[in-house]
Amino acid sequence: MTATPANSHAHPGGTPHVGLFVTCLVDLFRPSVGFAAIKLLEDAGCTVSVPEGQTCCGQPAYNSGDRNDTKAIARGVIETFEGYDYVVAPSGSCASMIKTHYRELFAGDPTWGPRAEKLSERMFELVSFLTDVLGVETVDARHEGSVTYHDACAGLRELGVHDQPRRLLRSVEGLTLTELADANVCCGFGGTFCVKYPNISNAMVTKKASRIQASGAATLLAGDLGCLMNMDGKLKRLDANVAVRHVAEVLAGMTDKPPIGGAR
Protein backbone atom coordinates (compact mmCIF):
# COMPACT_ATOMS: atom_id res chain seq x y z
CA MET A 1 0.00 0.00 0.00
CA THR A 2 1.29 3.43 -0.92
CA ALA A 3 0.64 6.19 1.58
CA THR A 4 1.79 9.77 1.77
CA PRO A 5 1.60 12.00 4.85
CA ALA A 6 -1.66 13.90 5.10
CA ASN A 7 -1.33 17.66 5.24
CA SER A 8 -4.11 19.22 7.29
CA HIS A 9 -4.67 16.08 9.36
CA ALA A 10 -1.07 14.99 9.90
CA HIS A 11 -0.45 13.54 13.34
CA PRO A 12 2.40 15.52 14.96
CA GLY A 13 3.73 12.50 16.87
CA GLY A 14 4.26 10.36 13.77
CA THR A 15 2.22 7.14 13.75
CA PRO A 16 -1.52 7.88 14.10
CA HIS A 17 -3.29 5.88 16.80
CA VAL A 18 -6.70 4.83 15.41
CA GLY A 19 -9.61 3.52 17.46
CA LEU A 20 -11.63 1.14 15.27
CA PHE A 21 -15.39 1.39 15.71
CA VAL A 22 -16.25 -2.12 14.54
CA THR A 23 -20.08 -1.66 14.26
CA CYS A 24 -22.72 -4.11 15.47
CA LEU A 25 -23.31 -5.84 12.15
CA VAL A 26 -19.62 -6.43 11.48
CA ASP A 27 -19.13 -7.79 14.98
CA LEU A 28 -22.11 -10.14 14.83
CA PHE A 29 -22.34 -11.12 11.17
CA ARG A 30 -19.09 -10.39 9.31
CA PRO A 31 -16.01 -10.08 11.56
CA SER A 32 -13.79 -10.49 8.49
CA VAL A 33 -14.66 -6.89 7.57
CA GLY A 34 -13.19 -5.71 10.86
CA PHE A 35 -9.99 -7.67 10.28
CA ALA A 36 -9.76 -6.28 6.74
CA ALA A 37 -10.15 -2.74 8.13
CA ILE A 38 -7.34 -3.36 10.61
CA LYS A 39 -5.05 -4.65 7.85
CA LEU A 40 -5.75 -1.64 5.64
CA LEU A 41 -5.11 0.79 8.47
CA GLU A 42 -1.93 -0.94 9.64
CA ASP A 43 -0.62 -1.19 6.08
CA ALA A 44 -1.14 2.56 5.83
CA GLY A 45 1.04 3.14 8.89
CA CYS A 46 -1.48 3.36 11.70
CA THR A 47 -1.49 1.80 15.13
CA VAL A 48 -4.95 0.30 15.59
CA SER A 49 -6.85 -0.43 18.81
CA VAL A 50 -10.27 -2.02 19.14
CA PRO A 51 -11.76 -0.86 22.47
CA GLU A 52 -13.65 -3.65 24.20
CA GLY A 53 -16.12 -1.22 25.76
CA GLN A 54 -17.66 -0.14 22.45
CA THR A 55 -21.31 -0.85 21.71
CA CYS A 56 -23.85 0.30 19.13
CA CYS A 57 -23.55 3.85 17.78
CA GLY A 58 -27.20 4.44 18.72
CA GLN A 59 -28.54 4.79 15.19
CA PRO A 60 -31.52 2.38 15.54
CA ALA A 61 -32.78 4.27 18.59
CA TYR A 62 -32.11 7.60 16.89
CA ASN A 63 -34.01 6.63 13.75
CA SER A 64 -36.92 5.50 15.93
CA GLY A 65 -37.12 8.87 17.67
CA ASP A 66 -35.81 7.62 21.03
CA ARG A 67 -33.51 10.53 21.89
CA ASN A 68 -33.01 9.61 25.56
CA ASP A 69 -31.62 6.15 24.85
CA THR A 70 -29.63 7.51 21.93
CA LYS A 71 -27.94 10.06 24.19
CA ALA A 72 -27.13 7.38 26.76
CA ILE A 73 -25.52 5.21 24.07
CA ALA A 74 -23.69 8.18 22.56
CA ARG A 75 -22.18 9.18 25.89
CA GLY A 76 -20.71 5.70 26.19
CA VAL A 77 -19.26 5.88 22.68
CA ILE A 78 -17.74 9.30 23.35
CA GLU A 79 -16.12 8.12 26.58
CA THR A 80 -14.81 4.94 24.96
CA PHE A 81 -13.15 6.67 22.01
CA GLU A 82 -11.72 9.77 23.66
CA GLY A 83 -7.94 9.81 23.52
CA TYR A 84 -7.45 8.35 20.04
CA ASP A 85 -5.98 10.45 17.27
CA TYR A 86 -8.71 9.23 14.93
CA VAL A 87 -11.79 7.02 15.11
CA VAL A 88 -12.61 4.99 12.00
CA ALA A 89 -15.58 2.80 11.08
CA PRO A 90 -16.04 0.46 8.08
CA SER A 91 -19.54 1.89 7.66
CA GLY A 92 -20.71 5.20 6.29
CA SER A 93 -23.95 5.12 8.27
CA CYS A 94 -22.33 4.49 11.66
CA ALA A 95 -19.54 6.96 10.93
CA SER A 96 -22.07 9.59 9.95
CA MET A 97 -24.18 8.92 13.03
CA ILE A 98 -21.19 9.69 15.25
CA LYS A 99 -19.71 12.46 13.12
CA THR A 100 -22.90 14.32 12.21
CA HIS A 101 -25.75 13.46 14.54
CA TYR A 102 -23.95 13.38 17.89
CA ARG A 103 -23.34 17.11 17.49
CA GLU A 104 -27.04 17.64 16.92
CA LEU A 105 -27.95 15.46 19.90
CA PHE A 106 -25.81 17.43 22.32
CA ALA A 107 -26.17 20.90 20.81
CA GLY A 108 -26.27 23.40 23.67
CA ASP A 109 -25.12 20.86 26.27
CA PRO A 110 -22.16 22.52 28.04
CA THR A 111 -20.62 19.18 29.06
CA TRP A 112 -21.31 16.74 26.23
CA GLY A 113 -21.57 19.23 23.36
CA PRO A 114 -17.83 20.01 23.24
CA ARG A 115 -16.92 16.34 23.72
CA ALA A 116 -19.21 15.31 20.85
CA GLU A 117 -17.70 18.04 18.69
CA LYS A 118 -14.17 16.83 19.36
CA LEU A 119 -15.10 13.25 18.50
CA SER A 120 -16.84 14.46 15.35
CA GLU A 121 -13.64 16.10 14.15
CA ARG A 122 -11.74 12.81 14.52
CA MET A 123 -14.42 10.45 13.14
CA PHE A 124 -14.10 9.03 9.62
CA GLU A 125 -15.46 6.32 7.34
CA LEU A 126 -12.73 3.78 6.54
CA VAL A 127 -12.07 4.28 2.82
CA SER A 128 -12.37 8.07 2.91
CA PHE A 129 -9.95 8.10 5.87
CA LEU A 130 -7.41 6.09 3.89
CA THR A 131 -7.60 8.33 0.84
CA ASP A 132 -8.49 11.78 2.15
CA VAL A 133 -6.59 11.80 5.44
CA LEU A 134 -3.70 9.38 4.97
CA GLY A 135 -3.24 10.01 1.26
CA VAL A 136 -3.37 6.34 0.24
CA GLU A 137 -3.43 6.07 -3.54
CA THR A 138 -3.06 2.35 -4.22
CA VAL A 139 -3.50 -0.96 -2.42
CA ASP A 140 -1.48 -4.15 -2.64
CA ALA A 141 -4.29 -6.57 -3.47
CA ARG A 142 -5.51 -8.85 -6.24
CA HIS A 143 -9.06 -9.83 -7.14
CA GLU A 144 -9.84 -11.62 -10.37
CA GLY A 145 -13.09 -10.66 -12.07
CA SER A 146 -15.60 -7.89 -12.49
CA VAL A 147 -17.16 -5.95 -9.63
CA THR A 148 -19.78 -3.26 -9.34
CA TYR A 149 -20.23 -0.75 -6.51
CA HIS A 150 -23.32 0.48 -4.66
CA ASP A 151 -23.15 3.91 -2.99
CA ALA A 152 -24.82 3.55 0.40
CA CYS A 153 -26.95 6.55 1.32
CA ALA A 154 -25.33 7.90 4.50
CA GLY A 155 -21.77 7.58 3.26
CA LEU A 156 -22.63 9.26 -0.04
CA ARG A 157 -24.98 12.01 1.09
CA GLU A 158 -23.68 12.84 4.54
CA LEU A 159 -19.96 12.11 4.20
CA GLY A 160 -19.28 12.55 0.49
CA VAL A 161 -17.94 9.03 -0.05
CA HIS A 162 -18.06 8.33 -3.78
CA ASP A 163 -14.78 8.62 -5.68
CA GLN A 164 -12.60 7.25 -2.87
CA PRO A 165 -13.57 3.54 -3.07
CA ARG A 166 -13.52 3.60 -6.86
CA ARG A 167 -10.04 5.14 -6.87
CA LEU A 168 -8.62 2.37 -4.68
CA LEU A 169 -10.54 -0.40 -6.45
CA ARG A 170 -8.94 0.59 -9.75
CA SER A 171 -5.54 -0.16 -8.20
CA VAL A 172 -6.50 -3.79 -7.38
CA GLU A 173 -4.78 -6.17 -9.78
CA GLY A 174 -7.08 -8.30 -11.92
CA LEU A 175 -10.19 -6.32 -11.00
CA THR A 176 -12.55 -4.79 -13.55
CA LEU A 177 -14.89 -2.12 -12.17
CA THR A 178 -18.25 -1.86 -13.91
CA GLU A 179 -20.41 1.10 -12.92
CA LEU A 180 -23.84 0.22 -11.56
CA ALA A 181 -26.88 1.97 -13.04
CA ASP A 182 -28.51 4.14 -10.36
CA ALA A 183 -25.65 3.32 -7.98
CA ASN A 184 -26.67 6.26 -5.79
CA VAL A 185 -30.27 5.09 -5.35
CA CYS A 186 -31.18 3.59 -1.95
CA CYS A 187 -31.35 -0.21 -1.73
CA GLY A 188 -34.35 -0.04 0.60
CA PHE A 189 -32.59 -1.13 3.80
CA GLY A 190 -32.52 2.16 5.70
CA GLY A 191 -32.07 0.51 9.10
CA THR A 192 -35.49 0.50 10.71
CA PHE A 193 -37.09 1.68 7.43
CA CYS A 194 -37.18 -1.87 6.05
CA VAL A 195 -39.07 -2.98 9.16
CA LYS A 196 -41.54 -0.10 9.22
CA TYR A 197 -42.23 -0.12 5.48
CA PRO A 198 -41.49 -3.66 4.22
CA ASN A 199 -43.49 -3.38 0.99
CA ILE A 200 -41.75 -0.18 -0.08
CA SER A 201 -38.38 -1.59 1.00
CA ASN A 202 -38.94 -4.78 -1.01
CA ALA A 203 -39.88 -2.81 -4.12
CA MET A 204 -36.70 -0.75 -3.78
CA VAL A 205 -34.37 -3.70 -3.29
CA THR A 206 -36.06 -5.60 -6.14
CA LYS A 207 -35.26 -2.76 -8.51
CA LYS A 208 -31.73 -2.54 -7.12
CA ALA A 209 -31.21 -6.27 -7.63
CA SER A 210 -32.27 -5.99 -11.27
CA ARG A 211 -29.70 -3.23 -11.81
CA ILE A 212 -27.01 -5.37 -10.19
CA GLN A 213 -27.82 -8.34 -12.43
CA ALA A 214 -27.92 -6.11 -15.50
CA SER A 215 -24.39 -4.85 -14.75
CA GLY A 216 -23.04 -8.32 -15.52
CA ALA A 217 -20.58 -8.03 -12.62
CA ALA A 218 -19.65 -11.17 -10.72
CA THR A 219 -19.34 -9.36 -7.39
CA LEU A 220 -21.27 -6.58 -5.69
CA LEU A 221 -19.37 -4.28 -3.31
CA ALA A 222 -20.40 -1.52 -0.92
CA GLY A 223 -19.18 0.12 2.27
CA ASP A 224 -22.12 -0.65 4.56
CA LEU A 225 -22.86 -4.16 5.75
CA GLY A 226 -26.57 -3.53 6.35
CA CYS A 227 -27.08 -2.56 2.73
CA LEU A 228 -24.99 -5.49 1.55
CA MET A 229 -26.98 -8.00 3.61
CA ASN A 230 -30.24 -6.53 2.30
CA MET A 231 -29.16 -6.74 -1.33
CA ASP A 232 -27.61 -10.18 -0.87
CA GLY A 233 -30.86 -11.51 0.58
CA LYS A 234 -32.85 -10.32 -2.40
CA LEU A 235 -30.28 -11.59 -4.91
CA LYS A 236 -30.37 -15.01 -3.31
CA ARG A 237 -34.17 -15.10 -3.39
CA LEU A 238 -33.91 -14.37 -7.11
CA ASP A 239 -31.29 -17.14 -7.53
CA ALA A 240 -28.87 -14.56 -8.92
CA ASN A 241 -25.27 -15.72 -9.26
CA VAL A 242 -23.66 -12.62 -7.73
CA ALA A 243 -21.17 -12.69 -4.85
CA VAL A 244 -21.58 -9.90 -2.29
CA ARG A 245 -18.70 -8.47 -0.26
CA HIS A 246 -17.70 -5.43 1.76
CA VAL A 247 -15.27 -3.26 -0.18
CA ALA A 248 -12.68 -3.50 2.60
CA GLU A 249 -12.30 -7.24 2.05
CA VAL A 250 -11.34 -6.75 -1.60
CA LEU A 251 -9.07 -3.77 -0.92
CA ALA A 252 -7.26 -5.74 1.80
CA GLY A 253 -6.92 -8.81 -0.43
CA MET A 254 -8.87 -10.85 2.11
CA THR A 255 -11.36 -12.73 -0.04
CA ASP A 256 -10.39 -16.25 1.01
CA LYS A 257 -13.55 -16.47 3.13
CA PRO A 258 -16.93 -17.15 1.41
CA PRO A 259 -18.91 -14.06 0.36
CA ILE A 260 -21.78 -12.73 2.45
CA GLY A 261 -24.42 -15.42 2.79
CA GLY A 262 -22.09 -18.04 1.32
CA ALA A 263 -21.47 -21.52 2.67
CA ARG A 264 -18.78 -21.73 5.32
C-alpha positions, 0 to 999 in steps of 0.5 A, a space after each residue: 500500500 502506498 501512503 503519503 503523509 496527510 497535510 491538514 490532518 497529519 499527526 504531529 507525533 508520527 504514527 496515528 493511533 486509530 480507534 476502530 469502531 467495529 459496528 454491530 453488524 460487522 461484529 455479529 455477522 461479518 467479523 472479516 470486515 473488521 480484520 480487513 479494516 485493521 489490515 488496511 489501516 496498519 498497512 497505511 502506517 497506523 497503530 490500531 486499537 479495538 476498544 472492548 467497551 464499544 457498543 452500538 452507535 445508537 442509530 436504531 434508537 435515533 431513527 426510531 425517535 428515542 432521543 433519551 436512549 440515543 444520548 445514553 448510548 452516545 455518551 458511552 461511545 464518546 467516553 470509549 473513544 476519547 484519547 485516540 488520534 482518529 476514530 474509523 468505522 467500516 460503515 458510512 452510516 455508523 460513521 455519519 451517526 457519530 460524526 454528524 448526529 452526535 453534534 445535533 444530539 448534544 447541541 447546547 449541552 455545556 458538558 457533552 456538546 464540546 466532547 461530541 464536537 471533538 469526536 466528530 472532528 476525529 471520526 471518519 469512514 474507513 475508505 475516505 480516511 485512507 484516501 483523504 486523510 492518509 493520502 493512500 493512492 493504491 492498495 497491494 491486493 488482487 481480485 480476479 473478475 468484475 465488480 460493481 459498486 453500490 453507494 450507500 446513502 449515508 456515506 454518499 450524502 452525509 460524508 461525500 464518499 463516492 470517488 474514494 472507493 472507486 479510486 482504490 478499487 482501480 488499483 486492485 490487480 485483476 479487477 474490472 470495475 463496472 459502474 452500476 446503473 442508479 448506484 446512488 439510489 437507496 437499496 431499501 434497507 434504511 435501518 429501521 425503514 425496512 421494518 416499518 415499510 417492508 413493501 416499499 423496501 422490497 420494491 426498492 431492493 427488487 429494482 436494485 437487484 435488477 440493476 445489479 444483475 444487469 451490470 453483468 458483474 460477478 461481485 457486488 461491493 459496498 461500504 455498509 454491511 446492512 445494505 450489503 446483507 439486504 441486497 444479498 438476501 434479495 439476490 439469493 431469493 432471485 437465484 442470482 449468481 452474484 457474490 456480495 462483499 464489503 469493499 474493505 475485504 477486496 481492498 485488503 486482499 482478504 477474499 479467502 472467506 466465502 462471500 456474504 451469505 455463502 457456505 462456510 
